[in-house]
Amino acid sequence: MPSVSVIIPTHNRPAILEKAVESVLGQTFQDFELIIVDDGGVLPLDTTQPLFTNPKIRMFRHEKSLGGGAARNTGIRNARGEYVAFLDDDDFWLPNKLEIQMEQFFHTPDDVGFSFGSVYIIMNEEKKMTNVHSGVKDFHELSLTNFKGFLTSTLVVKKYVFQHSGLFDETLPSHQEAELVIRITKKYKGMGINIPLVVMLMTSGHVHIGSYLEKRIMGRERVLEKHIEEYIKYPRLLAINYFRLGIFLKKAHHSKEASGYFFKAWILHKTQMRFLFHYIRSHLFHS
C-alpha cells in the first residue's frame, strides 16, 4: 500500500488539471497513489490519455456535480494510504513538496494530526510567498481566525484523524478546509513548514476556487454559526471574525449587514476603536 494518498478534485478544467497531475507525478517522493475525482464535469475526463494511464492514478467520477468538499470526501473514503494529501486542480506542487513534508511528518507523535506549509502566489507575473508558523504547535486559536492559513493544497493529514474529526462539510459554500481544520485542531496539534510547497496561479480572468465574494461571506457566516460555542470562549477572536465579515459585506455593497457586524465586533472588543470607526462610518453611509 502507498504511504500517501493524494486527492485532486476537478470539474470541467482538463487543461488546468494536467499541470496539477504532472506536478504530483514528478515528485521526488514517490510512495503515493493519486486519486482524481471528476465532480460531474459536462465532459468526462479522457482516461485514455497517456497522462491518466499512469499506474499510480485511480479515477472516480460523480455523475452530477456535488462540489469540491464531496469530491475530496470521495477521495478520502477510497484512500489506501496512511496519510492523505490534497491538491486543487488549479494549483500545482513544487517537485519536493511531499519529500519535505513527509521527512518531517513521518515520525511525529499520534497527537500531531496534520501538516501544512507556505505557498507562492503568482498574480500577473508577480510572485509573493506566504508565511506560516513553523514547528509543531497547537493551532486551534489560529484556526478560528486565519481562514486562509491552512490552504488545502498544502495539507497532509494522517488518515485516522478523519475518523475522529470527520470529513469536509459538504454543505458549506466556501471555507470548507478552514472549518475542517477547526475541528481537527480541537483534538490534534499541527506541523507548520514555512517553506513554499505549492504554487497558486491567480492571473487576470482566472477564477480560483473560493474566490467568489458572496460565497465567502455565506461560508464564513456558516462557520461562525456552526462553531459559535467554541468562539464564545474567545471573544476577541469572535470580534475579529465579525469585523472581517463586515469588511467583506461592505465590499459586496451590503452596508446594512456590514454595519451590524462592525457593531457586534466593537461590543465584544471595545478597545479596538477601528471597529467603532467602521460601524459609525457604515451606519452613517447606510442611513
C-alpha positions in Angstrom: 0.0 0.0 0.0 1.2 3.6 -0.7 2.2 5.8 2.2 0.3 8.8 0.9 -3.0 9.2 -1.0 -3.0 12.4 -3.0 -6.5 13.7 -3.9 -7.3 16.1 -6.7 -11.0 17.1 -7.2 -11.7 18.5 -10.6 -14.7 19.9 -12.6 -14.6 20.9 -16.3 -11.0 22.0 -16.3 -9.0 19.3 -18.1 -6.2 21.7 -19.4 -5.5 23.0 -15.9 -5.8 19.6 -14.4 -3.0 18.2 -16.5 -0.4 20.6 -14.9 -1.6 19.6 -11.4 -1.3 15.9 -12.2 2.1 16.3 -13.7 3.3 18.2 -10.6 2.3 15.2 -8.4 3.7 12.5 -10.7 7.0 14.4 -10.8 7.5 14.4 -7.0 10.9 13.4 -5.6 8.9 11.4 -3.0 7.2 8.6 -5.0 5.5 6.4 -2.3 2.0 7.7 -3.2 -1.2 7.0 -5.1 -3.0 9.7 -6.9 -6.8 9.8 -6.7 -8.6 12.1 -9.2 -12.3 12.7 -8.6 -14.2 14.2 -11.5 -17.0 16.1 -9.9 -19.7 15.6 -12.6 -18.0 17.5 -15.3 -20.0 18.0 -18.5 -17.3 16.2 -20.5 -15.9 13.2 -18.7 -12.1 13.1 -18.5 -10.4 11.3 -21.3 -8.9 8.4 -19.3 -7.2 7.1 -22.4 -4.7 10.0 -22.4 -1.2 8.7 -21.6 -1.0 11.0 -18.6 -4.0 9.3 -16.9 -2.9 5.8 -17.6 -0.1 6.0 -15.1 -0.4 3.1 -12.7 -0.3 5.4 -9.7 -3.6 7.0 -10.7 -7.0 5.9 -9.7 -10.0 7.8 -11.0 -13.6 8.3 -9.7 -16.5 10.2 -11.1 -19.6 11.8 -9.7 -22.5 11.6 -12.2 -23.6 15.0 -11.1 -21.6 17.8 -9.5 -21.7 17.6 -5.7 -19.0 20.2 -5.0 -15.3 20.2 -4.0 -16.0 19.0 -0.5 -17.9 16.0 -1.7 -15.2 15.2 -4.3 -12.5 15.3 -1.6 -14.6 13.1 0.7 -14.9 10.6 -2.1 -11.2 10.6 -2.4 -10.7 10.2 1.4 -13.2 7.3 1.5 -11.2 5.5 -1.2 -7.7 6.4 0.1 -5.4 3.5 0.8 -2.5 5.5 2.3 -1.8 6.3 5.9 -1.6 9.9 5.0 -3.9 12.0 2.8 -2.7 15.0 0.8 -4.8 17.4 -1.2 -4.3 19.4 -4.4 -6.8 21.7 -6.1 -6.8 21.3 -9.9 -5.8 25.0 -10.4 -2.7 24.8 -8.2 0.5 22.7 -8.6 3.1 21.3 -6.3 6.8 22.1 -6.3 8.8 19.0 -7.0 10.0 18.3 -3.4 6.7 19.2 -1.7 5.9 15.7 -0.5 9.5 14.9 0.4 9.9 18.0 2.6 6.6 17.3 4.4 7.0 13.6 4.8 10.5 13.7 6.1 9.3 15.9 9.0 5.9 14.4 9.4 6.5 10.6 9.3 7.7 10.1 12.8 5.6 12.7 14.7 3.6 11.5 17.7 0.0 10.5 17.3 -1.3 13.8 18.7 0.2 15.6 15.7 -2.5 15.2 13.1 -1.7 17.3 10.1 1.0 19.2 8.3 0.8 22.4 6.2 3.1 24.8 4.5 3.5 28.1 2.7 2.8 28.8 -0.9 3.9 31.0 -3.8 1.0 33.1 -5.1 1.6 34.3 -8.6 -0.7 37.1 -9.9 0.0 38.9 -13.1 3.7 37.7 -13.1 4.2 39.0 -9.6 5.3 36.3 -7.1 4.6 36.5 -3.4 5.4 33.9 -0.7 3.0 33.4 2.2 4.4 32.8 5.7 3.2 30.2 8.2 4.1 29.4 11.8 6.9 26.7 11.8 7.1 23.7 14.0 4.7 21.5 16.0 2.1 23.6 17.8 -1.5 23.9 19.0 -3.0 25.8 16.1 -6.6 25.9 17.4 -6.8 29.6 18.2 -5.2 30.4 14.8 -7.6 28.2 13.0 -10.5 30.2 14.5 -9.3 33.5 12.9 -7.0 32.8 10.0 -9.2 31.0 7.4 -6.5 31.2 4.8 -3.7 29.9 7.0 -4.2 26.3 6.2 -4.5 26.1 2.4 -5.9 22.8 1.1 -3.2 22.2 -1.5 -0.5 22.2 1.3 -2.4 19.9 3.7 -1.3 16.4 4.6 -3.5 14.7 7.2 -3.0 11.4 9.0 -5.9 9.3 7.8 -7.1 8.2 11.3 -7.7 11.9 12.1 -10.8 11.9 9.8 -12.3 9.1 11.9 -12.2 11.4 15.0 -12.7 14.8 13.4 -15.0 14.0 10.4 -14.7 14.8 6.7 -15.2 18.0 4.8 -18.6 19.6 5.5 -20.2 19.4 2.0 -23.0 21.9 3.0 -20.7 24.9 3.2 -20.4 27.1 0.2 -16.8 28.1 1.0 -14.1 27.8 3.7 -14.6 24.0 3.9 -10.9 23.5 4.6 -10.8 26.2 7.3 -13.8 24.6 9.0 -12.3 21.1 8.8 -9.1 22.4 10.4 -11.1 24.0 13.2 -12.4 20.5 14.0 -9.1 18.8 13.6 -7.2 21.3 15.9 -9.7 20.7 18.7 -8.1 17.3 19.1 -4.7 17.4 17.3 -1.6 19.6 17.0 -0.3 20.6 13.6 3.1 20.9 12.0 3.8 24.1 10.1 6.5 24.3 7.5 7.5 27.8 6.4 8.8 26.7 3.0 7.0 27.2 -0.2 5.4 23.9 -1.2 2.8 24.9 -3.7 2.2 27.4 -6.5 -1.1 29.1 -6.8 -1.8 30.9 -10.1 -4.2 33.8 -9.9 -3.9 35.7 -13.1 -6.4 38.2 -14.6 -9.6 36.5 -15.7 -8.6 33.3 -13.8 -11.3 32.0 -11.5 -9.8 30.4 -8.5 -11.7 28.0 -6.2 -13.2 30.0 -3.3 -12.8 33.4 -4.9 -16.5 34.3 -5.1 -17.1 37.1 -2.5 -20.8 36.1 -1.8 -19.8 32.5 -1.3 -17.0 33.6 1.0 -19.4 35.6 3.1 -22.0 32.9 3.3 -19.3 30.3 4.1 -17.8 32.4 6.9 -21.2 33.1 8.4 -22.0 29.4 8.5 -18.6 28.5 10.0 -19.2 31.0 12.8 -22.7 29.7 13.4 -21.5 26.1 13.4 -18.8 26.7 15.9 -20.3 29.6 17.9 -19.9 27.7 21.2 -16.2 27.5 20.5 -15.9 31.1 19.5 -17.7 32.3 22.7 -14.7 31.0 24.6 -12.5 33.5 22.7 -14.5 36.9 22.5 -11.5 38.7 20.9 -11.3 36.1 18.1 -15.1 36.3 17.6 -14.8 40.1 17.3 -12.1 39.8 14.7 -14.3 37.5 12.6 -17.3 39.7 12.9 -15.1 42.7 11.8 -13.8 40.7 8.8 -17.4 39.7 7.8 -18.3 43.4 8.0 -15.4 44.2 5.6 -16.5 41.5 3.1 -20.1 42.7 3.3 -19.1 46.2 2.7 -17.1 45.2 -0.4 -20.2 43.3 -1.6 -22.3 46.5 -1.1 -24.3 45.2 1.8 -23.8 48.2 4.0 -26.6 47.5 6.5 -25.4 44.0 7.2 -21.8 45.2 7.4 -22.8 47.8 10.0 -24.4 45.1 12.2 -21.2 43.1 12.2 -19.0 46.1 12.9 -21.2 46.9 15.9 -21.1 43.4 17.2 -17.3 43.4 16.8 -17.0 46.6 18.8 -19.3 45.4 21.6 -17.1 42.3 22.1 -13.8 44.2 21.9 -14.3 47.9 22.8 -10.6 48.7 22.9 -10.5 48.3 19.1 -11.5 51.8 18.0 -11.3 50.8 14.4 -14.3 48.5 14.9 -16.3 51.5 16.2 -15.0 53.8 13.4 -16.1 51.3 10.7 -19.5 50.9 12.5 -20.1 54.7 12.6 -19.0 55.2 9.0 -21.0 52.3 7.6 -24.0 53.3 9.7 -24.0 56.9 8.5 -23.4 55.8 4.9 -26.3 53.4 5.1 -28.6 55.9 6.8 
